[in-house]
Amino acid sequence: MNAVLLTGGRVIDPANQLDAKTDLLIDDGKIAAIGRDAALQAPAHAQRIKANGLVICPGLIDLHVHLREPGQTAKETIATGTRAAARGGFSSVLCMPNTTPPIDQASTVAFIRDKAKNEAAVNVFVAGAITKSLAGEEMAPIGSLKNAGIVAITDDGHCIQNNELMRRSLEYARMFQLPVLDHCQDYSLVTDGVMHEGYWSTLLGLRGWPAAGEQTIVARNILLAEKTGAHVHLQHLSSAKSISLLREAKKQGLPVSAEACPHHFTLTDAAVAGSDHYWKTDGQDFWRHSKHGKNPPSWPSYDTCFKMNPPLRTSHDRKAILEGIADGTIDVIASDHAPHCNFEKEVEFDYAPFGITGLETELALALTQLFHSKIMHLSDLIARFTMNPARILGLDKGTLSPGKDADITVFDPHCEWTYSHDHCASKSTNTPFFNWPLKGKTMGLWVRGRLIWREDKFATELKPVLI
């Protein structure tokens, strides 16, 4: 944890309304100083690193990550998942409880925290289950889970269908000051759907997953948040109507928040039909404005890397998500990083599991779709990755205030690169974004003052723990 002085970079800290070209000093694992005082306070032994042309911001936070450990380590481990997070610029992640066994006991929380302390490359926070075994039938011991160290509860991957049970869970969560993160899915409407119900599902002969299956639970959760006063966080919204419902709830001052995933605001359901259809319809505007013009990536029809829950929806839904992020209706951008083994995805579309990986491409896709497209200012976009998730989870993170942990992300918003297997630290490769041209790349990551990751061309004299 040597002292480090970053000079000449654009320091953006939305929590302190700071956006300026200035210096930042890291010392003894903490933010020591920002601005003119940083150079004056730097000890003689401090490493001085030029960050000209780069953005320096609080370490990014992803509040929706599946690390798969315990029990599913063929897909991912705490070690490999957090290395993927580091490459993507994330200094903190919230791991979901749908492990084997689920995180519904204090002993499982203790196992994960101990494992993370010894093996994780970044900060790992734990979400506990709302119900025992994620079965949606009986509440988990929320109080003992809170005492064991969880920061939120969710049955992610599952949705509580019993409205009375959900109400009582919210009341308990409020007592323990825990946000409730909900995967919004009405099983009776969705049934066995595998992709968005619409034109493309009909054409491809695949069972449809109607948007109403999400919207119904979004409406229920808003009503229950109003009834109980508990904070409900809506996970991975995918529907324009869901965002409209959320926007109205926020106007009423209700305790609700939400997240969106890069795949939902980058792709549409036409991708399932293959690249020929996608690039001629929904993807044409994006590709026309990209530097790589005439040679888009080639995707076969029925590619299971486009199977996720909730599913990719229409271009109207995609645009509504972008607007929701831009106007603040959607508070957070999260990956829903969901690794699977290759053999699980290499089956017929109906039988493949839902989900894709996303930690390593998340920042670049957000920059490409929201910043470089001039939908959002960079500072507002960074807030969706830093202060907002920290506020929702009650974490003392997401800021560069002096005295706080030196969790720092340094990225080049204009670096153009193509995502490939060489960039993949995750154990799994179930992503549709291989060979995609991206703009924006993490150059360096510090976690509690320790350099965890650096791109080769950034500050080559530094020797990171993880490369």
N, C-alpha and C positions, 0 to 999 in steps of 0.2 A: 504494500500500500504506500508506495512512494508518492510524494507530492507531485502533482501534475498541473501545469499552467497551460490551458488551451487559449490560444491567441488568434484574433482576427476572424473568428467565426460569427455567424449570425445566431445570437442567443435568443431563443424563444421560450418563454415561460408563461403560458396563459394564466396560470394561477396568480401570478403577480403582474399581469398585463405588461410583460416585458417583451419587446421585440427590437433588438438593437445589435449592431456589430460591436462586439466588446469582448472582454477577456473573462475567463472563469478559472478559479483555483480550486483544485481538489487537494485536501490534506487530511491525513489520518481517517480516511474513509468517509469524510463529510464534505459538503459544499462549504468551502472556507470563505470565499469572497467572489463577487461579481462586479465587473466594471473597472474603473480606474484603480480602485484599491487592490484588485486582484494581483496585479504585477508588483505593487509596492509591498504586499504582504507575503509574496512567494518566497519561501526559504531558498537559500543559495543552492541547495542540492536538488531543487525541483526540476523535473523534466519540462522543457518548454516545447510545445507542439503547435505548429501552425495549422489552423483550421480554416484558412481562407477559402471562401466559396462553399463552405459546409454549414449545415444547421446543427446547432447544439441545443438539445431540449431535454426535459426530464425523461428518465427511462420510461419507455412505453409499457403499458399495462394491457394484458389481454384477459378479460374476465370470463372467457368461455373456451377452455382447452381440455381435451381428453388425453391424459397421459397414460391411461390404460393399466397402470400399476396400482394395486396388485392384481394378479390373475390373468392378465392378457398381454404378457410381455413379448409375445411373438409379434405383436403389432407396434408397440412402443414401450419405452420405459421412462422413468423419471429422468434418467441421465440423457437419453437420446432426445426426448421431447424438449427438454430445457436447452439442449444445444441447438435445436432447430429454432427455438425462441430467441436465443442469443443472436443467431445469424440474421434473424428478422428484425432485430433491434428492440426486443422486448426484455425488460429487466425484471418483470413480475408477471406471473400467470396465476389464474385461478383454475384448479383442477376439478373436474366434474366427478360426481359420486357414482357413476354407473360402471364401477369396476367389479371385480370378482374376488372376494365378496364386495357388496356395495358399501359405501361409506355411511353406514347407519349405526355404528358403534364407536365409542370413544377409543377403543383399542385400534381400530383401523385408522382413525385420524392420527393417533400416536405413531403408528407404523409409517405412514406417509410423511409426516413431519420429520421423523428420524431419518428416513431414507433420503429425503430432500436435503437435509442438513449435511449429509455425507456425500451425496452424489450429484445434486442439482447444480447446474451452471448459473441459474438465476433464482430469484425469490419465488417460492412456491407457496401459495395460499390455498386453503382447502375449503371446498363447499361440501356440506353434509347433506344427507338425504332428508326429504320431507317425510317420507313414509318408510316403514320397515320393508327391506328388500325391494324398494322402489315399486311396490305392488299396488300402491294407491288404496290400501285398505285400512291401515292402522298407522298412526303417527309414530315416527321415530322419536327417540329420547332427545328432543331438541336442546333441553337444558344441559345435559351431560355432554352433548356434542359441542355446544358453545364453550363449556368449561375446558374441553379438550383442545380448543383453538380454531374452530371453524369461523369463517367470516360471512357465510351466507348459507341458505338452504335451497335445494332444488331437487326435483326428481328427473333432471334433464335426460332426454331420450324417452321419457314417459311423461304423461300428463294426468293429473288427478281428475277423474271424471265425476267423482262424488262432490257436489258443491258444498254440502255441509262439512265434509272433511276438509276441504280447501279453506272454508271460512275459519274453522277452529285452528287450522295450521297457521293461518295469518295472524290470528289473535295471539297464539303462542309466540310466533316470530316477533311480533311487536313487543311483547314482554321482555324478550331477550335482545331487542334492538338489532335484529338480523333482517336483511333484505331477503325477499322470496323471489327466486328466479324461476320463471315458468316457461316450459316448452308448450306452446299453445296448439293443441291438437284435439279436436273432438272426434273420438274414435268412431262414433256412430255415423258421422258424415264422411270421414276419410275412408273407413273400412280398410280395404287392401290396396288402395291406390299407390302407384309407384312413380307417377310424374304429374305435373299440373294438368288438371282437367280442362281441356280446351281443344283447339284446332289440331295441335300436333299430337296429342294423346289419341285422338280419333284417327288421324292419318296413320299413326304407327301401330295402332291396335294395342295400346298399353292402357292399363286401368288408371283412371283419373283420380287425382287428389285435389278436390275442389278448394278454392280459396276460402269458402265459407267455413271449412273445417278449422281454419286458423282464426277467422274473424269472430266466430261464436265464442271461443274461449277468451279472446282478447276482450270482448265486451263483458263477459262474466267477471274477468279479473279486475277490470276497471270498476265495476259495481261493488265487488268485494273490497277493493282498496278504499272506496268511499265509505263502505259500511264499517270496516274495522280500523281504518287509519293506518294500516300496515303498508310498508313500502313494497310494491310489486314491480319487478323488473321483467319486461317481456322479452324473451330471447328470440334472436334471429327472425325478425319480422320480414315477411316476403310479399305481403299483399297491400295494394294501394288503399283498400278499405280499412285494413288494420291501422294504417298510419293516420287515416282520417279520424278514426275513433280515438286514437291516442292524442291527436292534436286537440280535439275537443275536451278530452279529459284534462289535459294540461292547462287549457284556458280556464278550467274550473279550479285549478290549484290542487288537483288530487295527487296523492303520493305515488305516482307511476313514472317509470322510465323504460327505455327500450334500447335495443342494440340492432345493428344490421351487419351482415357479413359481406365481404368483397365479392363472393361468387354471385350473390343475389343482386348486387348493383352493377355487375360487370356482364353477366351472361343472361340469356333467356331460355325458355323451354325449346326454342328452335334448335339449340345446340344438340339436343338428344337425336335430332334427325340427321346429324352429320354436318361437317363444315360447309359443304356445297350449299345446303339450305341456309345455314346460319349466316354466312358471310353475304349472301344475296339478300337477306332480309334484315334481321335485327342487328347484326354485327357490322353492316356495311359502313355506317357512319364512323364507328370507332376505327375500322381498318383504313378507311379512306384518309383519315387524319393522322394515321401512324406513319412513321418513317419507312416501314417495311412494305408498304403498299401492295404489291402484286402477288405476294407469296404467303398468304395466311397459313397457319398450321392446319394440317390435314387431320380431321377426326372422322372415324367411321360412324355410321348410324348405330344407335343403341349402345354407345360407349358408356359403361357403368361409372366412369369418373364424373358423369353429369347427373348421377343419381344421389340426391341429398334430401334431407327432411328438415324443414319444409322444402318443397321442390323449387327448381327454377321456374319462374312464372313469365308473364308477358312483358313486352317492351313498355307497356303502360305502367305495370307494377314496378319495373326497374327504374323508370324515370321518377315515379313517386317516392321510391326509397332515396334516390339521390336528392330530391327536393326536401325530404324529411330530415336527412342528415344536415343539409345546408341551412335549413331554417331553425334547427335546434329541436325539432320534434323528436328525432332520434338522438339520444345522448351519446352513444358509444358505438365504435366500430370494433367488432370482435371476429375472430377467425372461425369459431366452432371447429377447431383443428381435430379431425376425426380419422386417425390412421387405421388402415385395415391391411391385412396380408394380401399379396398379389393374388393368391389362389382364391381368396374370397370374392374378389372383384372380377376375376376372369371366368364368369359364368353368365347365363342368360340374365337380361336386365331385371326380370321379375324376381330373381333369386339373390341378386347381389345385395349386400348390406348398404344402407344409406351412409353418406358422408365422404368428405375429402380432407386431405391435409391442407394447411393454409398459413402456418406461422411464418414461413419464409417468403411468401409472396404478398402478404397482407398489406404492408406499408406501401409497397410499390404499386399495387393495384389501386389503393386509395389515392395515392398521389396522381396516378395516371387519370383516374376517372373523375376526381373532385378538384384537385389543384391545377393540374395542367390543362384541364378543360375549362378553367376559370369559373367553376361553380362556387368555390370556396377560397377564402384567404388561408394562407398556410397556418397562421396562428390558430384560427378557428378549427382547422382540421386536426392539428396537434392536440387541441383540447379534448377531442373525441377519443384520443389514445392515452391521455394522461390525467388531467385533473378530474374529468367526469367519471371514469371508472373508479378512481381513488375515492371520490365523494360517495358514490353508490355503495361501495364496499366498506367505507369507513377506514380506509388505509391512510397511514401517515406517509404517503408517497405522492408522486405526480407533480412535484414542484422542485424548483432550484433554489429555494430559500436557504440562506446561509444557516448552517447548523443541521440541516437535514442530511439523510443518507445520500452519498454521491452515487445515485443511480442515474446514469447519463447516457443518452443515445446521441450519436453523431452520424448524420446521414447527408448524402449528396442528393438533393432533390432533382438534379438534372442528369445524373448518371444513367446512360442508356445501356441496357444489358438484356440478355435473353436467358430466361430461367432454364436450367438443365439439371441433369442428375448430379453434376459436379457440385451444385449449390445445395444439395440435399443432405442435411444432417439427421433427418428423421429416419426411423427404421422402415417406414412405409413410403410408398411413392404413388399413392392413389390421388393424383391431382390432374386436372385438365389443363394446367397452365405450363406444362413443359413446352419449350420452344416458343413461348410468348415473348414478344418484345415489351419490355417494361422500362419505366423511367422513374428513377429514384431508388437509392440503394444504401443500406446501412454500411457505414465505414468503420465505426467503432462503438463498443458498448462497455461501460463501466457499471459494476454492481457493487454497491457499498465501498466504492473507492478502488476496487480491483478491476483491472482490465481483463475482460472475459473474451472479447472478440474484436478482431480488427481485419479489415480488408487489406490485402497485400500492399496496395499502393498508398495506404494511409499510414503515416508515421512508422516507417519500417524499422526504426530503431527500437520500437517497443516490442516486448516479448510477451504476448498474451498467454493466459492459462490455456485457452481453447482456440484452435485454429481450424 
